[in-house]
Amino acid sequence: MKKRVNHILVTGGAGYIGSHIVELLVKSKNKVIILDNLVTGYRKLINKKATFVNADIKNKSKLVRIIKKNKINSIIHLAAYLNVSEAEKNKKKYYLNNVLGTKNLIKACKNTDVKNIIFSSSCAVYGNVSGAVSEKKKPNPIGYYGLTKFKGEELLKKYQKKFNYNYGILRYFNVAGASHSGKIGEIETSHGHLIKNLAIEALQKSPQIKIFGNDYKTKDGTCVRDYIHVSDLADIHIKCLKYLNSRKKSFVLNCGYGKGYSVREIVNIFKKLRGNVMIEVLKKRPGDLDRIYSNTKKFKELIKWKPKHNSIKKIILSAIKWEKKLNN
Ligand SMILES: NC(=O)c1ccc[n+]([C@@H]2O[C@H](COP(=O)([O-])OP(=O)(O)OC[C@H]3O[C@@H](n4cnc5c(N)ncnc54)[C@H](O)[C@@H]3O)[C@@H](O)[C@H]2O)c1
């Protein structure tokens, strides 16, 4: 029997996480189409074994053409804006891209071969929670970015029966690190990601680290987050796609390791690695949550998956290694 080949559309595949997913997808018999408008994506991150289409998810007729022409049966939808503070200041921009863009993409699946959609959601949909948060917790986003992700989830659920697909909603926690291949990693600097910022500073003579807020309701006053290595996260997508193909059942899944680190703790680990580091404490950023980390029970049950890169020190070191490569 001929082996089934997935025709997979990866929106946002020229971005940080998308490029890591594509790197794994092209290793097996998948036909991979990357759709990206390069707003925060980079040509350098585009995998040569995939087909690249420079397009915008806001352009529905183009989406329809691409999905039909390439007989797409699975979509991994990452394309979005993700700067939490910018979202508070420019809600319309985030609504148009993250909510209407997602709606366009879903509607473009009408009368096509699309059977699976994996959506990059975020732990930001939960709002402030104390302790480990499970998928059963009712979403209550406090920031606008989180709200756009929640709306995306609702749209996927709303159109599921009508357009006959199954969805996998993946609520990522904080993604960091870089592929061991050395070919890809995070390039964009506008998202304000802590570990990316540490990696940039690691290359400076006198690193300066900004901590945004030290009066959160946490153990040391700084925000607490659950950091997941991007290669582990990419692997989860492969497992989830297999699950959707075999079980044909929709699901919502948290993607984190289940351990929270405060910003101060991360900075202290960095200090041990790098020595003289200047720390500046600034005001809180609008939209940031106090503390959030994942309950990993469902995660282990559903895809029976074990992380390979869950050491915070290794995550930081891999981000620094990539940063050095990027600057050489
Ligand atoms: N990085 C994290 O820690 C994190 C955490 C939770 C959720 N997420 C989600 O993961 C996804 C990917 O994030 P990332 O960290 O790789 O960021 P990224 O900016 O590197 O990737 C987003 C990609 O989407 C593309 N894009 C944006 N708007 C588009 C549009 N209208 N049409 C076509 N392409 C468009 C960008 O050019 C970019 O390549 C996003 O949906 C984000 O909300 C990320």
The ligand as a Gaussian input file, in Angstrom:
#p B3LYP/6-31G(d) Opt

LIG

0 1
 N        7.188000      32.401000      21.443000
 C        6.424000      32.102000      22.476000
 O        6.910000      32.007000      23.620000
 C        4.960000      31.821000      22.278000
 C        4.168000      31.522000      23.406000
 C        2.806000      31.248000      23.219000
 C        2.261000      31.260000      21.949000
 N        3.047000      31.587000      20.880000
 C        2.432000      31.588000      19.547000
 O        3.246000      30.864000      18.664000
 C        3.129000      31.376000      17.336000
 C        4.505000      31.585000      16.729000
 O        5.251000      32.469000      17.525000
 P        6.813000      32.714000      17.324000
 O        7.396000      32.867000      18.672000
 O        7.368000      31.708000      16.403000
 O        6.817000      34.157000      16.670000
 P        7.351000      34.657000      15.231000
 O        7.063000      36.119000      15.158000
 O        8.739000      34.213000      15.051000
 O        6.415000      33.860000      14.242000
 C        5.189000      34.362000      13.725000
 C        5.272000      34.240000      12.216000
 O        4.001000      34.589000      11.661000
 C        4.212000      35.440000      10.541000
 N        3.002000      36.246000      10.403000
 C        2.468000      37.128000      11.280000
 N        1.345000      37.671000      10.794000
 C        1.142000      37.091000       9.566000
 C        0.137000      37.233000       8.575000
 N       -0.874000      38.101000       8.704000
 N        0.236000      36.485000       7.440000
 C        1.263000      35.630000       7.281000
 N        2.258000      35.461000       8.179000
 C        2.197000      36.188000       9.320000
 C        5.456000      36.234000      10.895000
 O        6.109000      36.769000       9.772000
 C        6.301000      35.178000      11.602000
 O        7.117000      34.468000      10.706000
 C        2.280000      32.653000      17.464000
 O        0.958000      32.331000      17.090000
 C        2.333000      32.965000      18.947000
 O        1.181000      33.647000      19.359000
 C        4.380000      31.863000      21.020000

